[in-house]
Amino acid sequence: MTLHSKCGTYKASLVDLSVGGAKIESEQPLPPLYEIQLRGWASAPITSRVAWQTSTQIGVIFVRKLSISELLTWSA
């Protein structure tokens, strides 16, 4: 998975996922409320906003909640 922002593209790993947001493993610092896109190999991009961050993890809130089928696709 990759994170795409105005500042660049960064590698990341999905840790936890729900219809409303996700926890992502990434060491790239991003400011709160910063808008990013999550992109996977076989999934449509998800527009998100940074809610919180630690030194290695980022919590994001999706701009639009995922449907169940999108959740299953991203979880695969």
PDB file of N, CA, C and O in Angstrom, chain B, residues numbered from 101:
ATOM      1  N   MET B 101       0.844  -1.168   0.000  1.00  0.00           N
ATOM      2  CA  MET B 101       0.000   0.000   0.000  1.00  0.00           C
ATOM      3  C   MET B 101       0.894   1.237   0.000  1.00  0.00           C
ATOM      4  O   MET B 101       2.009   1.221   0.519  1.00  0.00           O
ATOM      5  N   THR B 102       0.370   2.311  -0.599  1.00  0.00           N
ATOM      6  CA  THR B 102       1.094   3.574  -0.595  1.00  0.00           C
ATOM      7  C   THR B 102       0.197   4.710  -0.122  1.00  0.00           C
ATOM      8  O   THR B 102      -1.024   4.667  -0.271  1.00  0.00           O
ATOM      9  N   LEU B 103       0.830   5.723   0.449  1.00  0.00           N
ATOM     10  CA  LEU B 103       0.159   6.964   0.838  1.00  0.00           C
ATOM     11  C   LEU B 103       0.551   8.012  -0.189  1.00  0.00           C
ATOM     12  O   LEU B 103       1.734   8.175  -0.491  1.00  0.00           O
ATOM     13  N   HIS B 104      -0.427   8.720  -0.725  1.00  0.00           N
ATOM     14  CA  HIS B 104      -0.154   9.789  -1.682  1.00  0.00           C
ATOM     15  C   HIS B 104      -0.626  11.101  -1.083  1.00  0.00           C
ATOM     16  O   HIS B 104      -1.749  11.207  -0.592  1.00  0.00           O
ATOM     17  N   SER B 105       0.253  12.103  -1.131  1.00  0.00           N
ATOM     18  CA  SER B 105      -0.094  13.427  -0.622  1.00  0.00           C
ATOM     19  C   SER B 105       0.515  14.479  -1.538  1.00  0.00           C
ATOM     20  O   SER B 105       1.202  14.150  -2.505  1.00  0.00           O
ATOM     21  N   LYS B 106       0.261  15.729  -1.231  1.00  0.00           N
ATOM     22  CA  LYS B 106       0.858  16.823  -2.003  1.00  0.00           C
ATOM     23  C   LYS B 106       2.378  16.805  -1.899  1.00  0.00           C
ATOM     24  O   LYS B 106       3.077  17.296  -2.786  1.00  0.00           O
ATOM     25  N   CYS B 107       2.883  16.235  -0.807  1.00  0.00           N
ATOM     26  CA  CYS B 107       4.327  16.233  -0.560  1.00  0.00           C
ATOM     27  C   CYS B 107       5.054  15.034  -1.159  1.00  0.00           C
ATOM     28  O   CYS B 107       6.284  15.026  -1.210  1.00  0.00           O
ATOM     29  N   GLY B 108       4.313  14.019  -1.616  1.00  0.00           N
ATOM     30  CA  GLY B 108       4.972  12.857  -2.189  1.00  0.00           C
ATOM     31  C   GLY B 108       4.204  11.568  -1.978  1.00  0.00           C
ATOM     32  O   GLY B 108       3.055  11.567  -1.538  1.00  0.00           O
ATOM     33  N   THR B 109       4.872  10.468  -2.304  1.00  0.00           N
ATOM     34  CA  THR B 109       4.312   9.128  -2.178  1.00  0.00           C
ATOM     35  C   THR B 109       5.195   8.334  -1.213  1.00  0.00           C
ATOM     36  O   THR B 109       6.422   8.379  -1.294  1.00  0.00           O
ATOM     37  N   TYR B 110       4.547   7.609  -0.300  1.00  0.00           N
ATOM     38  CA  TYR B 110       5.276   6.890   0.743  1.00  0.00           C
ATOM     39  C   TYR B 110       4.744   5.475   0.879  1.00  0.00           C
ATOM     40  O   TYR B 110       3.549   5.237   0.707  1.00  0.00           O
ATOM     41  N   LYS B 111       5.625   4.541   1.186  1.00  0.00           N
ATOM     42  CA  LYS B 111       5.218   3.166   1.440  1.00  0.00           C
ATOM     43  C   LYS B 111       4.571   3.075   2.819  1.00  0.00           C
ATOM     44  O   LYS B 111       4.959   3.781   3.749  1.00  0.00           O
ATOM     45  N   ALA B 112       3.580   2.197   2.933  1.00  0.00           N
ATOM     46  CA  ALA B 112       2.880   2.025   4.204  1.00  0.00           C
ATOM     47  C   ALA B 112       2.285   0.622   4.262  1.00  0.00           C
ATOM     48  O   ALA B 112       2.167  -0.060   3.244  1.00  0.00           O
ATOM     49  N   SER B 113       1.913   0.204   5.465  1.00  0.00           N
ATOM     50  CA  SER B 113       1.261  -1.086   5.680  1.00  0.00           C
ATOM     51  C   SER B 113      -0.021  -0.868   6.456  1.00  0.00           C
ATOM     52  O   SER B 113      -0.056  -0.087   7.407  1.00  0.00           O
ATOM     53  N   LEU B 114      -1.068  -1.555   6.052  1.00  0.00           N
ATOM     54  CA  LEU B 114      -2.352  -1.473   6.726  1.00  0.00           C
ATOM     55  C   LEU B 114      -2.315  -2.340   7.979  1.00  0.00           C
ATOM     56  O   LEU B 114      -2.013  -3.530   7.900  1.00  0.00           O
ATOM     57  N   VAL B 115      -2.621  -1.750   9.143  1.00  0.00           N
ATOM     58  CA  VAL B 115      -2.611  -2.464  10.418  1.00  0.00           C
ATOM     59  C   VAL B 115      -4.033  -2.856  10.819  1.00  0.00           C
ATOM     60  O   VAL B 115      -4.279  -3.991  11.230  1.00  0.00           O
ATOM     61  N   ASP B 116      -4.966  -1.912  10.698  1.00  0.00           N
ATOM     62  CA  ASP B 116      -6.355  -2.133  11.100  1.00  0.00           C
ATOM     63  C   ASP B 116      -7.243  -1.323  10.170  1.00  0.00           C
ATOM     64  O   ASP B 116      -6.860  -0.248   9.710  1.00  0.00           O
ATOM     65  N   LEU B 117      -8.448  -1.853   9.895  1.00  0.00           N
ATOM     66  CA  LEU B 117      -9.332  -1.213   8.937  1.00  0.00           C
ATOM     67  C   LEU B 117     -10.780  -1.321   9.388  1.00  0.00           C
ATOM     68  O   LEU B 117     -11.208  -2.363   9.884  1.00  0.00           O
ATOM     69  N   SER B 118     -11.527  -0.244   9.215  1.00  0.00           N
ATOM     70  CA  SER B 118     -12.971  -0.247   9.459  1.00  0.00           C
ATOM     71  C   SER B 118     -13.630   0.554   8.342  1.00  0.00           C
ATOM     72  O   SER B 118     -12.935   1.100   7.486  1.00  0.00           O
ATOM     73  N   VAL B 119     -14.948   0.632   8.336  1.00  0.00           N
ATOM     74  CA  VAL B 119     -15.627   1.393   7.287  1.00  0.00           C
ATOM     75  C   VAL B 119     -15.334   2.885   7.388  1.00  0.00           C
ATOM     76  O   VAL B 119     -15.457   3.598   6.392  1.00  0.00           O
ATOM     77  N   GLY B 120     -14.950   3.378   8.568  1.00  0.00           N
ATOM     78  CA  GLY B 120     -14.743   4.802   8.783  1.00  0.00           C
ATOM     79  C   GLY B 120     -13.315   5.272   8.844  1.00  0.00           C
ATOM     80  O   GLY B 120     -13.064   6.476   8.810  1.00  0.00           O
ATOM     81  N   GLY B 121     -12.351   4.342   8.935  1.00  0.00           N
ATOM     82  CA  GLY B 121     -10.965   4.763   9.058  1.00  0.00           C
ATOM     83  C   GLY B 121     -10.010   3.594   9.108  1.00  0.00           C
ATOM     84  O   GLY B 121     -10.408   2.443   8.931  1.00  0.00           O
ATOM     85  N   ALA B 122      -8.735   3.898   9.353  1.00  0.00           N
ATOM     86  CA  ALA B 122      -7.712   2.857   9.366  1.00  0.00           C
ATOM     87  C   ALA B 122      -6.531   3.266  10.236  1.00  0.00           C
ATOM     88  O   ALA B 122      -6.307   4.444  10.514  1.00  0.00           O
ATOM     89  N   LYS B 123      -5.790   2.249  10.653  1.00  0.00           N
ATOM     90  CA  LYS B 123      -4.509   2.447  11.326  1.00  0.00           C
ATOM     91  C   LYS B 123      -3.448   1.942  10.349  1.00  0.00           C
ATOM     92  O   LYS B 123      -3.548   0.833   9.823  1.00  0.00           O
ATOM     93  N   ILE B 124      -2.436   2.769  10.118  1.00  0.00           N
ATOM     94  CA  ILE B 124      -1.437   2.487   9.104  1.00  0.00           C
ATOM     95  C   ILE B 124      -0.049   2.555   9.719  1.00  0.00           C
ATOM     96  O   ILE B 124       0.236   3.423  10.544  1.00  0.00           O
ATOM     97  N   GLU B 125       0.801   1.639   9.313  1.00  0.00           N
ATOM     98  CA  GLU B 125       2.198   1.631   9.738  1.00  0.00           C
ATOM     99  C   GLU B 125       2.996   2.450   8.722  1.00  0.00           C
ATOM    100  O   GLU B 125       3.075   2.086   7.548  1.00  0.00           O
ATOM    101  N   SER B 126       3.585   3.552   9.177  1.00  0.00           N
ATOM    102  CA  SER B 126       4.406   4.404   8.314  1.00  0.00           C
ATOM    103  C   SER B 126       5.232   5.322   9.201  1.00  0.00           C
ATOM    104  O   SER B 126       4.762   5.796  10.236  1.00  0.00           O
ATOM    105  N   GLU B 127       6.448   5.561   8.789  1.00  0.00           N
ATOM    106  CA  GLU B 127       7.312   6.456   9.564  1.00  0.00           C
ATOM    107  C   GLU B 127       7.346   7.864   8.987  1.00  0.00           C
ATOM    108  O   GLU B 127       8.132   8.698   9.438  1.00  0.00           O
ATOM    109  N   GLN B 128       6.506   8.138   7.998  1.00  0.00           N
ATOM    110  CA  GLN B 128       6.453   9.469   7.385  1.00  0.00           C
ATOM    111  C   GLN B 128       5.615  10.400   8.255  1.00  0.00           C
ATOM    112  O   GLN B 128       4.428  10.134   8.445  1.00  0.00           O
ATOM    113  N   PRO B 129       6.180  11.477   8.787  1.00  0.00           N
ATOM    114  CA  PRO B 129       5.382  12.420   9.578  1.00  0.00           C
ATOM    115  C   PRO B 129       4.402  13.201   8.703  1.00  0.00           C
ATOM    116  O   PRO B 129       4.776  13.738   7.660  1.00  0.00           O
ATOM    117  N   LEU B 130       3.164  13.256   9.135  1.00  0.00           N
ATOM    118  CA  LEU B 130       2.119  14.001   8.429  1.00  0.00           C
ATOM    119  C   LEU B 130       1.316  14.787   9.449  1.00  0.00           C
ATOM    120  O   LEU B 130       0.970  14.239  10.496  1.00  0.00           O
ATOM    121  N   PRO B 131       1.007  16.044   9.187  1.00  0.00           N
ATOM    122  CA  PRO B 131       0.280  16.858  10.171  1.00  0.00           C
ATOM    123  C   PRO B 131      -1.174  16.433  10.318  1.00  0.00           C
ATOM    124  O   PRO B 131      -1.749  15.887   9.376  1.00  0.00           O
ATOM    125  N   PRO B 132      -1.783  16.673  11.482  1.00  0.00           N
ATOM    126  CA  PRO B 132      -3.204  16.372  11.683  1.00  0.00           C
ATOM    127  C   PRO B 132      -4.069  17.075  10.644  1.00  0.00           C
ATOM    128  O   PRO B 132      -3.767  18.193  10.228  1.00  0.00           O
ATOM    129  N   LEU B 133      -5.129  16.421  10.234  1.00  0.00           N
ATOM    130  CA  LEU B 133      -6.108  16.886   9.247  1.00  0.00           C
ATOM    131  C   LEU B 133      -5.539  16.963   7.834  1.00  0.00           C
ATOM    132  O   LEU B 133      -6.227  17.408   6.915  1.00  0.00           O
ATOM    133  N   TYR B 134      -4.303  16.539   7.654  1.00  0.00           N
ATOM    134  CA  TYR B 134      -3.673  16.514   6.335  1.00  0.00           C
ATOM    135  C   TYR B 134      -4.402  15.491   5.469  1.00  0.00           C
ATOM    136  O   TYR B 134      -4.684  14.387   5.935  1.00  0.00           O
ATOM    137  N   GLU B 135      -4.713  15.833   4.227  1.00  0.00           N
ATOM    138  CA  GLU B 135      -5.440  14.921   3.353  1.00  0.00           C
ATOM    139  C   GLU B 135      -4.471  14.052   2.563  1.00  0.00           C
ATOM    140  O   GLU B 135      -3.514  14.545   1.967  1.00  0.00           O
ATOM    141  N   ILE B 136      -4.737  12.747   2.571  1.00  0.00           N
ATOM    142  CA  ILE B 136      -3.919  11.789   1.838  1.00  0.00           C
ATOM    143  C   ILE B 136      -4.839  10.816   1.104  1.00  0.00           C
ATOM    144  O   ILE B 136      -6.033  10.730   1.391  1.00  0.00           O
ATOM    145  N   GLN B 137      -4.266  10.095   0.161  1.00  0.00           N
ATOM    146  CA  GLN B 137      -4.983   9.015  -0.499  1.00  0.00           C
ATOM    147  C   GLN B 137      -4.263   7.722  -0.206  1.00  0.00           C
ATOM    148  O   GLN B 137      -3.038   7.641  -0.306  1.00  0.00           O
ATOM    149  N   LEU B 138      -5.033   6.704   0.159  1.00  0.00           N
ATOM    150  CA  LEU B 138      -4.499   5.363   0.346  1.00  0.00           C
ATOM    151  C   LEU B 138      -4.713   4.613  -0.950  1.00  0.00           C
ATOM    152  O   LEU B 138      -5.814   4.611  -1.500  1.00  0.00           O
ATOM    153  N   ARG B 139      -3.661   3.974  -1.440  1.00  0.00           N
ATOM    154  CA  ARG B 139      -3.778   3.216  -2.683  1.00  0.00           C
ATOM    155  C   ARG B 139      -3.229   1.819  -2.483  1.00  0.00           C
ATOM    156  O   ARG B 139      -2.115   1.626  -1.995  1.00  0.00           O
ATOM    157  N   GLY B 140      -4.046   0.845  -2.876  1.00  0.00           N
ATOM    158  CA  GLY B 140      -3.646  -0.557  -2.827  1.00  0.00           C
ATOM    159  C   GLY B 140      -3.494  -1.082  -4.243  1.00  0.00           C
ATOM    160  O   GLY B 140      -3.700  -0.353  -5.214  1.00  0.00           O
ATOM    161  N   TRP B 141      -3.134  -2.342  -4.351  1.00  0.00           N
ATOM    162  CA  TRP B 141      -2.854  -2.915  -5.673  1.00  0.00           C
ATOM    163  C   TRP B 141      -4.118  -3.077  -6.512  1.00  0.00           C
ATOM    164  O   TRP B 141      -4.106  -2.762  -7.702  1.00  0.00           O
ATOM    165  N   ALA B 142      -5.195  -3.553  -5.925  1.00  0.00           N
ATOM    166  CA  ALA B 142      -6.400  -3.867  -6.711  1.00  0.00           C
ATOM    167  C   ALA B 142      -7.611  -3.063  -6.246  1.00  0.00           C
ATOM    168  O   ALA B 142      -8.745  -3.430  -6.554  1.00  0.00           O
ATOM    169  N   SER B 143      -7.398  -2.004  -5.529  1.00  0.00           N
ATOM    170  CA  SER B 143      -8.499  -1.246  -4.941  1.00  0.00           C
ATOM    171  C   SER B 143      -8.487   0.199  -5.411  1.00  0.00           C
ATOM    172  O   SER B 143      -7.434   0.753  -5.727  1.00  0.00           O
ATOM    173  N   ALA B 144      -9.664   0.800  -5.454  1.00  0.00           N
ATOM    174  CA  ALA B 144      -9.760   2.226  -5.773  1.00  0.00           C
ATOM    175  C   ALA B 144      -9.149   3.037  -4.629  1.00  0.00           C
ATOM    176  O   ALA B 144      -9.240   2.619  -3.475  1.00  0.00           O
ATOM    177  N   PRO B 145      -8.534   4.174  -4.913  1.00  0.00           N
ATOM    178  CA  PRO B 145      -7.950   5.008  -3.847  1.00  0.00           C
ATOM    179  C   PRO B 145      -9.010   5.468  -2.843  1.00  0.00           C
ATOM    180  O   PRO B 145     -10.172   5.677  -3.190  1.00  0.00           O
ATOM    181  N   ILE B 146      -8.578   5.618  -1.598  1.00  0.00           N
ATOM    182  CA  ILE B 146      -9.457   6.101  -0.533  1.00  0.00           C
ATOM    183  C   ILE B 146      -8.904   7.431  -0.032  1.00  0.00           C
ATOM    184  O   ILE B 146      -7.765   7.502   0.430  1.00  0.00           O
ATOM    185  N   THR B 147      -9.706   8.476  -0.123  1.00  0.00           N
ATOM    186  CA  THR B 147      -9.294   9.785   0.390  1.00  0.00           C
ATOM    187  C   THR B 147      -9.524   9.809   1.897  1.00  0.00           C
ATOM    188  O   THR B 147     -10.599   9.447   2.375  1.00  0.00           O
ATOM    189  N   SER B 148      -8.510  10.239   2.638  1.00  0.00           N
ATOM    190  CA  SER B 148      -8.518  10.196   4.095  1.00  0.00           C
ATOM    191  C   SER B 148      -7.910  11.471   4.664  1.00  0.00           C
ATOM    192  O   SER B 148      -7.250  12.241   3.966  1.00  0.00           O
ATOM    193  N   ARG B 149      -8.155  11.666   5.954  1.00  0.00           N
ATOM    194  CA  ARG B 149      -7.508  12.763   6.694  1.00  0.00           C
ATOM    195  C   ARG B 149      -6.805  12.181   7.913  1.00  0.00           C
ATOM    196  O   ARG B 149      -7.336  11.301   8.591  1.00  0.00           O
ATOM    197  N   VAL B 150      -5.617  12.677   8.179  1.00  0.00           N
ATOM    198  CA  VAL B 150      -4.844  12.211   9.331  1.00  0.00           C
ATOM    199  C   VAL B 150      -5.537  12.657  10.615  1.00  0.00           C
ATOM    200  O   VAL B 150      -5.816  13.843  10.792  1.00  0.00           O
ATOM    201  N   ALA B 151      -5.815  11.709  11.512  1.00  0.00           N
ATOM    202  CA  ALA B 151      -6.445  12.009  12.795  1.00  0.00           C
ATOM    203  C   ALA B 151      -5.405  12.062  13.916  1.00  0.00           C
ATOM    204  O   ALA B 151      -5.493  12.903  14.810  1.00  0.00           O
ATOM    205  N   TRP B 152      -4.425  11.163  13.863  1.00  0.00           N
ATOM    206  CA  TRP B 152      -3.379  11.118  14.880  1.00  0.00           C
ATOM    207  C   TRP B 152      -2.164  10.420  14.295  1.00  0.00           C
ATOM    208  O   TRP B 152      -2.243   9.781  13.246  1.00  0.00           O
ATOM    209  N   GLN B 153      -1.022  10.553  14.997  1.00  0.00           N
ATOM    210  CA  GLN B 153       0.194   9.900  14.546  1.00  0.00           C
ATOM    211  C   GLN B 153       1.134   9.670  15.711  1.00  0.00           C
ATOM    212  O   GLN B 153       1.266  10.516  16.595  1.00  0.00           O
ATOM    213  N   THR B 154       1.790   8.512  15.705  1.00  0.00           N
ATOM    214  CA  THR B 154       2.899   8.228  16.616  1.00  0.00           C
ATOM    215  C   THR B 154       4.158   8.166  15.759  1.00  0.00           C
ATOM    216  O   THR B 154       4.125   8.543  14.588  1.00  0.00           O
ATOM    217  N   SER B 155       5.247   7.703  16.316  1.00  0.00           N
ATOM    218  CA  SER B 155       6.488   7.643  15.535  1.00  0.00           C
ATOM    219  C   SER B 155       6.416   6.627  14.396  1.00  0.00           C
ATOM    220  O   SER B 155       7.154   6.755  13.419  1.00  0.00           O
ATOM    221  N   THR B 156       5.546   5.622  14.498  1.00  0.00           N
ATOM    222  CA  THR B 156       5.478   4.593  13.459  1.00  0.00           C
ATOM    223  C   THR B 156       4.075   4.318  12.923  1.00  0.00           C
ATOM    224  O   THR B 156       3.929   3.537  11.982  1.00  0.00           O
ATOM    225  N   GLN B 157       3.047   4.932  13.488  1.00  0.00           N
ATOM    226  CA  GLN B 157       1.688   4.654  13.042  1.00  0.00           C
ATOM    227  C   GLN B 157       0.895   5.941  12.799  1.00  0.00           C
ATOM    228  O   GLN B 157       1.132   6.974  13.425  1.00  0.00           O
ATOM    229  N   ILE B 158      -0.051   5.836  11.869  1.00  0.00           N
ATOM    230  CA  ILE B 158      -0.932   6.951  11.533  1.00  0.00           C
ATOM    231  C   ILE B 158      -2.364   6.456  11.607  1.00  0.00           C
ATOM    232  O   ILE B 158      -2.681   5.381  11.100  1.00  0.00           O
ATOM    233  N   GLY B 159      -3.226   7.235  12.235  1.00  0.00           N
ATOM    234  CA  GLY B 159      -4.656   6.945  12.236  1.00  0.00           C
ATOM    235  C   GLY B 159      -5.331   7.900  11.275  1.00  0.00           C
ATOM    236  O   GLY B 159      -5.125   9.111  11.345  1.00  0.00           O
ATOM    237  N   VAL B 160      -6.150   7.347  10.364  1.00  0.00           N
ATOM    238  CA  VAL B 160      -6.838   8.194   9.391  1.00  0.00           C
ATOM    239  C   VAL B 160      -8.342   7.985   9.465  1.00  0.00           C
ATOM    240  O   VAL B 160      -8.826   6.914   9.833  1.00  0.00           O
ATOM    241  N   ILE B 161      -9.065   9.034   9.108  1.00  0.00           N
ATOM    242  CA  ILE B 161     -10.521   9.003   8.997  1.00  0.00           C
ATOM    243  C   ILE B 161     -10.840   9.151   7.517  1.00  0.00           C
ATOM    244  O   ILE B 161     -10.334  10.060   6.859  1.00  0.00           O
ATOM    245  N   PHE B 162     -11.677   8.262   6.991  1.00  0.00           N
ATOM    246  CA  PHE B 162     -12.041   8.333   5.588  1.00  0.00           C
ATOM    247  C   PHE B 162     -13.012   9.486   5.349  1.00  0.00           C
ATOM    248  O   PHE B 162     -13.909   9.726   6.157  1.00  0.00           O
ATOM    249  N   VAL B 163     -12.829  10.196   4.240  1.00  0.00           N
ATOM    250  CA  VAL B 163     -13.723  11.282   3.861  1.00  0.00           C
ATOM    251  C   VAL B 163     -15.117  10.721   3.597  1.00  0.00           C
ATOM    252  O   VAL B 163     -16.122  11.359   3.912  1.00  0.00           O
ATOM    253  N   ARG B 164     -15.169   9.521   3.017  1.00  0.00           N
ATOM    254  CA  ARG B 164     -16.421   8.819   2.745  1.00  0.00           C
ATOM    255  C   ARG B 164     -16.294   7.406   3.312  1.00  0.00           C
ATOM    256  O   ARG B 164     -15.312   6.715   3.044  1.00  0.00           O
ATOM    257  N   LYS B 165     -17.275   6.982   4.086  1.00  0.00           N
ATOM    258  CA  LYS B 165     -17.218   5.631   4.655  1.00  0.00           C
ATOM    259  C   LYS B 165     -17.171   4.589   3.545  1.00  0.00           C
ATOM    260  O   LYS B 165     -17.768   4.759   2.483  1.00  0.00           O
ATOM    261  N   LEU B 166     -16.446   3.506   3.818  1.00  0.00           N
ATOM    262  CA  LEU B 166     -16.353   2.413   2.861  1.00  0.00           C
ATOM    263  C   LEU B 166     -17.628   1.582   2.873  1.00  0.00           C
ATOM    264  O   LEU B 166     -18.278   1.441   3.909  1.00  0.00           O
ATOM    265  N   SER B 167     -17.977   1.038   1.723  1.00  0.00           N
ATOM    266  CA  SER B 167     -19.061   0.061   1.665  1.00  0.00           C
ATOM    267  C   SER B 167     -18.507  -1.273   2.157  1.00  0.00           C
ATOM    268  O   SER B 167     -17.293  -1.439   2.278  1.00  0.00           O
ATOM    269  N   ILE B 168     -19.378  -2.203   2.435  1.00  0.00           N
ATOM    270  CA  ILE B 168     -18.934  -3.527   2.885  1.00  0.00           C
ATOM    271  C   ILE B 168     -18.067  -4.191   1.802  1.00  0.00           C
ATOM    272  O   ILE B 168     -17.059  -4.819   2.126  1.00  0.00           O
ATOM    273  N   SER B 169     -18.442  -4.062   0.540  1.00  0.00           N
ATOM    274  CA  SER B 169     -17.654  -4.692  -0.522  1.00  0.00           C
ATOM    275  C   SER B 169     -16.259  -4.047  -0.630  1.00  0.00           C
ATOM    276  O   SER B 169     -15.277  -4.747  -0.878  1.00  0.00           O
ATOM    277  N   GLU B 170     -16.167  -2.727  -0.446  1.00  0.00           N
ATOM    278  CA  GLU B 170     -14.864  -2.062  -0.442  1.00  0.00           C
ATOM    279  C   GLU B 170     -14.031  -2.528   0.745  1.00  0.00           C
ATOM    280  O   GLU B 170     -12.833  -2.774   0.610  1.00  0.00           O
ATOM    281  N   LEU B 171     -14.662  -2.649   1.902  1.00  0.00           N
ATOM    282  CA  LEU B 171     -13.965  -3.111   3.101  1.00  0.00           C
ATOM    283  C   LEU B 171     -13.389  -4.506   2.871  1.00  0.00           C
ATOM    284  O   LEU B 171     -12.239  -4.766   3.225  1.00  0.00           O
ATOM    285  N   LEU B 172     -14.172  -5.398   2.284  1.00  0.00           N
ATOM    286  CA  LEU B 172     -13.703  -6.753   2.009  1.00  0.00           C
ATOM    287  C   LEU B 172     -12.570  -6.758   0.985  1.00  0.00           C
ATOM    288  O   LEU B 172     -11.623  -7.533   1.113  1.00  0.00           O
ATOM    289  N   THR B 173     -12.662  -5.901  -0.027  1.00  0.00           N
ATOM    290  CA  THR B 173     -11.598  -5.822  -1.034  1.00  0.00           C
ATOM    291  C   THR B 173     -10.300  -5.350  -0.408  1.00  0.00           C
ATOM    292  O   THR B 173      -9.241  -5.917  -0.678  1.00  0.00           O
ATOM    293  N   TRP B 174     -10.366  -4.318   0.426  1.00  0.00           N
ATOM    294  CA  TRP B 174      -9.168  -3.797   1.075  1.00  0.00           C
ATOM    295  C   TRP B 174      -8.606  -4.757   2.123  1.00  0.00           C
ATOM    296  O   TRP B 174      -7.404  -4.761   2.385  1.00  0.00           O
ATOM    297  N   SER B 175      -9.471  -5.560   2.716  1.00  0.00           N
ATOM    298  CA  SER B 175      -9.033  -6.493   3.754  1.00  0.00           C
ATOM    299  C   SER B 175      -8.341  -7.725   3.173  1.00  0.00           C
ATOM    300  O   SER B 175      -7.591  -8.409   3.869  1.00  0.00           O
ATOM    301  N   ALA B 176      -8.595  -7.999   1.908  1.00  0.00           N
ATOM    302  CA  ALA B 176      -8.037  -9.215   1.265  1.00  0.00           C
ATOM    303  C   ALA B 176      -6.551  -9.132   1.075  1.00  0.00           C
ATOM    304  O   ALA B 176      -5.943 -10.066   0.553  1.00  0.00           O
TER     305      ALA B 176
END
